[in-house]
């Protein structure tokens, strides 16, 4: 979950999930991550990236536990749409998988909905090489090869670099700017409401 025991209904983590569609390689994920970094920087927000252990990237942001899951998801969707506006040839926020560009990167804002879980930092994934969902520096995104971050290689990396998410709790950010973007999108006629029903074509 993106909330803690003190108040499980008030998330303190906003998750940006860059999920490449089947025809999108990691090069596109790198490019979209650059746009994400640009938007976060303009907001004055520090995000903490990590590989997923698959073909995508996650970025974690600490937020003040002031809003419910629905509001955090709403803000996450507004952010995803801003990234899509800046890179429309690379990004999709289309909810139904069957309707997405198969060569795009889906910014999966629904990872912020209640009851959704996501691979924790340093978790080992169920892949043939036991890849790891590994924290990385922003500066590594252009060169990192996620397939090389495995249960065999990450311990040495951790011993050398330490925990790159160690300072994630230093600052908790206000979600208000994202909610203002959501209000703007609604005024423009875009839906920022409730989670839709499951896609009959399968998981996103």
C-alpha positions as CSV (number, residue, x, y, z in Angstrom):
1,X,0.0,0.0,0.0
2,X,1.0,3.7,-0.3
3,X,-0.1,4.4,3.3
4,X,1.1,3.4,6.7
5,X,-0.3,2.0,9.9
6,X,-0.9,5.4,11.5
7,X,-3.7,6.1,9.0
8,X,-4.1,3.6,6.2
9,X,-6.8,5.8,4.6
10,X,-4.4,8.8,4.1
11,X,-1.5,7.9,1.7
12,X,1.9,9.4,2.4
13,X,3.4,8.1,-0.9
14,X,2.6,9.1,-4.5
15,X,3.7,6.5,-7.0
16,X,4.6,7.2,-10.6
17,X,4.7,4.0,-12.6
18,X,6.1,4.0,-16.1
19,X,4.8,0.8,-17.7
20,X,5.9,0.2,-21.3
21,X,3.4,-1.4,-23.6
22,X,4.6,-4.5,-25.6
23,X,6.2,-2.6,-28.4
24,X,7.9,0.0,-26.3
25,X,11.5,-0.6,-25.3
26,X,13.4,0.7,-22.3
27,X,14.7,3.5,-24.5
28,X,11.2,5.0,-24.4
29,X,11.0,4.5,-20.7
30,X,14.2,6.5,-20.3
31,X,12.8,9.3,-22.5
32,X,9.6,9.5,-20.5
33,X,11.5,9.4,-17.2
34,X,13.3,12.6,-18.4
35,X,9.9,14.3,-18.9
36,X,8.8,13.1,-15.4
37,X,12.0,14.6,-13.9
38,X,11.4,17.9,-15.7
39,X,7.8,18.2,-14.4
40,X,8.8,17.2,-10.9
41,X,11.6,19.8,-10.9
42,X,9.2,22.5,-12.0
43,X,7.0,21.6,-9.1
44,X,10.0,21.7,-6.7
45,X,9.5,18.0,-5.8
46,X,12.2,15.4,-5.3
47,X,11.3,11.9,-6.6
48,X,13.1,8.7,-5.9
49,X,13.4,6.4,-9.0
50,X,13.9,2.6,-9.1
51,X,13.7,-0.1,-11.6
52,X,10.7,-2.4,-11.4
53,X,12.5,-5.6,-11.9
54,X,10.8,-5.8,-15.3
55,X,10.8,-3.3,-18.2
56,X,9.6,-0.2,-16.5
57,X,10.5,2.4,-13.8
58,X,8.9,3.5,-10.6
59,X,9.3,7.0,-9.0
60,X,8.3,7.4,-5.4
61,X,7.4,10.8,-3.8
62,X,6.6,11.3,-0.2
63,X,3.5,13.4,0.3
64,X,1.7,14.8,3.4
65,X,-0.9,12.3,4.6
66,X,-3.7,14.8,4.2
67,X,-5.8,13.3,1.4
68,X,-7.6,10.0,0.8
69,X,-6.7,7.4,-1.8
70,X,-9.2,8.8,-4.3
71,X,-7.7,12.3,-4.1
72,X,-4.1,11.0,-4.5
73,X,-5.1,9.0,-7.5
74,X,-6.8,12.1,-8.9
75,X,-3.7,14.1,-8.5
76,X,-1.6,11.3,-10.0
77,X,-3.8,11.2,-13.1
78,X,-3.4,15.0,-13.5
79,X,0.4,14.6,-13.3
80,X,0.3,11.7,-15.8
81,X,-1.7,13.9,-18.2
82,X,0.8,16.7,-17.9
83,X,3.6,14.3,-18.8
84,X,1.5,13.1,-21.8
85,X,0.9,16.6,-23.0
86,X,4.7,17.1,-23.1
87,X,5.5,13.8,-24.8
88,X,2.3,12.8,-26.7
89,X,4.2,10.5,-29.1
90,X,5.7,8.6,-26.2
91,X,3.1,8.5,-23.4
92,X,-0.4,7.3,-23.0
93,X,-2.9,7.7,-20.1
94,X,-5.6,5.7,-21.8
95,X,-7.2,3.4,-19.2
96,X,-8.3,0.4,-21.3
97,X,-5.3,-1.6,-22.4
98,X,-6.9,-2.6,-25.7
99,X,-7.2,1.1,-26.6
100,X,-3.6,2.1,-25.8
101,X,-0.8,2.6,-28.4
102,X,1.2,-0.6,-28.1
103,X,4.4,1.3,-28.6
104,X,3.7,3.9,-25.9
105,X,4.6,4.1,-22.2
106,X,1.6,4.0,-19.9
107,X,1.9,6.3,-16.9
108,X,-0.1,4.1,-14.5
109,X,-1.8,6.5,-12.2
110,X,-4.0,3.8,-10.8
111,X,-1.2,2.4,-8.7
112,X,-2.3,5.1,-6.3
113,X,-5.8,3.7,-5.9
114,X,-6.8,2.1,-2.6
115,X,-5.8,-1.6,-2.2
116,X,-3.2,-1.5,-5.0
117,X,0.2,-2.8,-4.2
118,X,3.5,-2.4,-5.9
119,X,7.0,-4.0,-5.8
120,X,8.9,-2.7,-2.8
121,X,12.5,-1.3,-3.2
122,X,15.0,-4.2,-3.3
123,X,12.4,-6.8,-3.7
124,X,13.3,-9.8,-5.9
125,X,11.0,-10.5,-8.8
126,X,9.9,-13.8,-10.2
127,X,12.0,-13.7,-13.3
128,X,14.5,-16.4,-14.5
129,X,17.5,-14.3,-13.4
130,X,15.8,-13.0,-10.2
131,X,15.9,-9.4,-11.2
132,X,15.6,-6.8,-8.4
133,X,13.4,-3.7,-8.1
134,X,16.4,-1.5,-7.5
135,X,16.7,2.1,-6.4
136,X,18.8,4.2,-8.8
137,X,20.0,7.8,-9.2
138,X,18.4,10.0,-11.8
139,X,21.7,10.3,-13.4
140,X,21.8,6.5,-14.0
141,X,18.6,6.4,-16.1
142,X,20.4,7.0,-19.4
143,X,22.8,4.1,-18.8
144,X,21.1,1.6,-16.4
145,X,20.3,-1.9,-17.8
146,X,17.5,-3.3,-15.5
147,X,18.3,-6.8,-16.6
148,X,21.7,-6.5,-15.0
149,X,20.2,-5.7,-11.5
150,X,19.7,-9.1,-10.1
151,X,19.9,-11.0,-6.8
152,X,23.5,-11.7,-7.8
153,X,24.6,-8.2,-8.5
154,X,22.6,-5.9,-6.3
155,X,24.2,-6.8,-2.9
156,X,27.6,-5.6,-4.1
157,X,25.9,-2.4,-5.5
158,X,24.2,-1.8,-2.2
159,X,27.5,-2.3,-0.3
160,X,29.1,0.2,-2.6
161,X,26.4,2.9,-2.9
162,X,24.2,2.4,0.2
163,X,20.5,2.8,0.1
164,X,19.7,5.4,-2.5
165,X,16.2,5.9,-1.0
166,X,17.6,6.6,2.5
167,X,16.4,10.2,2.4
168,X,13.0,9.6,1.0
169,X,11.3,10.6,4.3
170,X,13.3,13.9,4.6
171,X,10.5,16.0,2.9
172,X,6.8,15.3,2.5
173,X,5.3,17.3,-0.3
174,X,1.9,19.1,-0.6
175,X,-0.4,17.5,-3.2
176,X,-2.2,20.8,-3.8
177,X,-0.5,21.7,-7.1
178,X,-1.6,18.3,-8.6
179,X,-5.2,18.7,-7.3
180,X,-5.2,22.2,-8.9
181,X,-4.2,20.6,-12.2
182,X,-7.0,18.0,-11.7
183,X,-9.5,20.9,-11.3
184,X,-8.1,22.5,-14.5
185,X,-8.6,19.2,-16.4
186,X,-12.1,18.8,-15.1
187,X,-12.9,22.4,-16.2
188,X,-11.6,21.3,-19.6
189,X,-14.1,18.4,-19.7
190,X,-11.6,15.6,-18.8
191,X,-12.7,12.9,-16.4
192,X,-10.7,12.7,-13.2
193,X,-13.1,10.7,-11.2
194,X,-13.5,7.2,-9.8
195,X,-11.5,4.2,-10.7
196,X,-13.2,2.4,-13.7
197,X,-14.2,-1.2,-13.6
198,X,-11.6,-3.9,-14.5
199,X,-10.5,-4.1,-18.1
200,X,-12.0,-7.3,-19.6
201,X,-8.9,-7.5,-21.7
202,X,-6.8,-8.1,-18.6
203,X,-4.6,-6.2,-16.2
204,X,-3.0,-3.0,-17.2
